[in-house]
Amino acid sequence: MAAPSVAVDNLNPKVVLKCEYAVRGEIVMHAQRLQQQLQTQPGSLPFDEILYCNIGNPQSLGQQPVTFFREVLALCDHPCLLEREETKSLFSADAISRATSILASIPGRATGAYSHSQGIKGLRDAIAAGIASRDGHPANADDIFLTDGASPGVHMMMQLLIRNEKDGILCPIPQYPLYSASIALHGGALVPYYLNESTGWGLEISDLKKQLEDARSKGIDVRALVVINPGNPTGQVLAEENQEDIVKFCKNEGLVLLADEVYQENIYVDNKKFNSFKKVARSLGYSEDDLPLVSFQSVSKGYYGECGKRGGYMEITGFSAPVREQIYKVASVNLCSNITGQILASLVMNPPKVGDASYASYKAEKDGILQSLARRAKALEDAFNNLEGITCNKAEGAMYLFPNICLPQKAIEAAKAANKAPDAFYALRLLESTGIVVVPGSGFGQVPGTWHIRCTILPQEEKIPAIISRFKSFHEAFMAQYRN
Amino acid sequence: MFGGGGRKPLDYDELNENVKKVQYAVRGELYLRASELQKEGKKIIFTNVGNPHALGQKPLTFPRQVVALCQAPFLLDDPNVGLIFPADAIARAKHYLAMAPGGLGAYSDSRGIPGVRKEVAEFIQRRDGYPSDPELIYLTDGASKGVMQMLNTIIRNERDGILVPVPQYPLYSAAISLFGGSLVPYYLEEEANWGLDFVNIRQTVASARSKGITVRAMVIINPGNPTGQCLSQGNIKELLSFCFQENLVLLADEVYQQNIYQDERPFISARKVLFDMGPPMSREVQLVSFHTVSKGYWGECGQRGGYFEMTNLPPKTVDEIYKVASIALSPNVPGQIFMGLMVNPPKPGDISYLKFAAESKSILESLRRRARLMTDGFNSCRNVVCNFTEGAMYSFPQIRLPQRAIDAARRAGKAADVFYCLKLLEATGISTVPGSGFGQKEGVFHLRTTILPAEEDMPAIMSSFKNFNDSFMDQYDDGSSYSRM
């Protein structure tokens, strides 16, 4: 019999060769092996737990879900509860009434049924109202597509936009590698634009323009610009004037603006606030016709951190009806996104308000989480900056720190000898000495010759001092070993 | 040529052609028209998609109790929780929460929670009598996502062909279009109960190869969708031998394995048949099997829970599939718990067992009655012939459209079965999917409806259909005898 039909040498090369995703890549798999080793042979390693700082997965590290949201979801999962007297003493009154009204908006109160392929209409109405209230500009339920997390929406847009390897998408470097992976999977060209580390990861329009023109001169048809705001892994929050320049740039160059805004509720500095690109565009006087814009939001981040629910949406504006039909058609092949995620997205965009029974406890939970994140961001940033050869930009938002590590030449050579990228080599040594799992900067892209790691700010606050001290010991020993 | 002004990147002409080629009739023209009519106030009976809860089937109680408790673990701390949740639901919620550190709100392993995958492996072992490896079971957001991932991995370019049954569930044709591959159709034989004809299939493969197509995989849907036939062990053996000889990976869509309405051919999995065949085939034939929580008697479509199991795939291939899964981070956790509950339901002796068994039995027996009702109802209509729905959730009657109807359809710019289904919709509110959405032989027309409307509504629905069909045939029948092409 001939060689097996499905073997690596005859798989889709876009999958095998081109597509990488370091957030759950090699270092993480090694960490999982070490974790098993800790279970089977306790004491065999210089640390007694693995600390996963590689992925923005807050609840896996002890962050608690928002009580009100879970109350509503539980009631929607098992609506029979609403008929029982005991429910009133177990659930808050506004959770009961919210669940009741959500169920009323679902045909047949059937949370187990496939919904409309864009998501349940009543929930989209709530989300549109939430967007309008956030931005001060109207939003339309028909522009919203609820998806299993924000990532499937990104894939859909890449699929729509990329026809062949000559279609390019401008992506920030460093970027969240969903974008590079998705572009590779769909056979397109990633056109990088570099964020400026020395100016707090600023975005220079002049660099954007240069990259665009370079790409075009090579025959690349650049179709869209990805902006991640707040940034991942870089954590910067764009200034409004910067956003205005970006909007104008897209309009002038005929680019679709893909605005990844999943960290919109993670802002840790007082001098910056989140402005959606939609709000910026409308405030500039740009209507739908001026700018095709896709805005992504998720239930995975913020203060709610509900990664496992896979909830999110994209709001698409500025697209013609025939194009919207195509987007709908692609969405319909998967029938619909999971209903729990849809409900959660409507809750995130429409949380308890002043006067609601749950407002005080909701606000306390929210503030508690966000303030703690801000403290952890600062503590880790300061710790990194105090280490030899490391400079770390502030995390103004999102969930990550992306310190720049000036690796000595000897370390770079040792890495080469071990057939690893220098930052991967560093990250692996860090893991083996301390149990701390980070993602090497090469997984996100960086200016050649610079090295970074991405570390989340998510471990519980009481663990942070130990993480800092373990990291410090490791780094000092590493530098002692490899210093020039 | 490039740059602003004029042509915009998201103008219709500038879209990925593969996207434009995609068709998915299940939520296509008929469904959109039905939705419009519904907005105008017309009562619509949606039988276009296998969506049981939308037509009044109630969720099973036990899984909803367990997931509600997992969703709001603070309930488990309340001393009164035992008043409204049975002890076994409480225990099971704790069981799943222990498996999912971080609870329902954390990304799990990209392949799914290991403990749930183990439950799936144990289910497969009990079902088939052969051990199953949890490492080769990946949970997905519905079976469809798994199908998409596999086809994306296999299809390299337009010369890669995938054998797909006709009629088929149009996820397959849509996915093949999206990934730029070639659909190689093999026709099921309607007169032979939608049976497989391997002589024809061999010819089809040879013909595709002569056109430069490399046939890589074969899709089988068992029980069939839309056709409902249940394959015999002999059928499946022949299929596997064929795949062995022709070097194809078999993609076995087994999502309807709980929906069996006759006793002659109970469900038997492709994997069991493969292992029964012994070496060399049992070690060589590559197989991917798909299952879901959306169908069966669970019908939990909205949860988006599914899995695929890989058999005889080389480790490096599995690594690549893992890589693709990891970009999606993880399947939704509540859906994973539904899957765990489905493969590991209450057992005799459990507090919730009797209620669970009664609910399940009631749904399955009703489906069996409705399958018969609908088949008989269609067969009693003029110019309609309908194979029995042996399994799955659909009825796929053949409508022998008179020539004058076909001509009228052409004048209206519509495929003949689309024309019929639109008229049916407008007259009765019954929203179906025309057979052309699934594929059929040239000149033979069908529609697909589900057997899911509530049992008490069935007689009225069938009589409404019959009345419509009678007047349609009165209008268009030319009285001459109709011979099947």
Interface residues (C-beta under 8 A of the other chain):
Chain A: M1 A2 A3 P4 S5 V6 A7 V8 N10 L11 N12 P13 V15 V16 C19 E20 Y21 V23 R24 G25 I55 N57 P58 Q59 S60 L61 G62 P65 T67 R70 E71 L73 A74 L75 D77 H78 C80 L81 R84 E86 T87 S89 L90 P107 G108 A110 T111 G112 A113 Y114 S115 S117 D148 G149 S151 P152 Q159 L160 L161 I162 R163 L178 A181 S182 L185 H186 R216 D221 V222 R223 A224 K251 N252 E253 G254 L255 V256 P292 S300 G305 E306 C307 G308 K309 R310 G318 F319 S320 P322 V323 Q326 K329 V330 S332 V333 N334 L335 C336 S337 N338 I339 T340 G341
Chain B: F2 G3 G4 G5 G6 R7 K8 P9 L10 D11 Y12 E14 L15 N16 E17 N18 V19 K20 V22 Y24 V26 R27 G28 V49 N51 P52 H53 A54 G56 P59 T61 R64 Q65 V67 A68 L69 Q71 A72 P73 F74 L75 D78 N80 V81 L83 I84 A100 P101 G102 G103 L104 G105 A106 Y107 S108 S110 D141 G142 S144 K145 M148 N152 T153 I154 I155 R156 L171 A174 A175 L178 F179 R216 A217 F244 N247 L248 V249 P280 E284 Q286 S294 G299 E300 C301 G302 Q303 R304 N312 L313 P314 K316 T317 E320 K323 V324 S326 I327 A328 L329 S330 P331 N332 V333 P334 G335
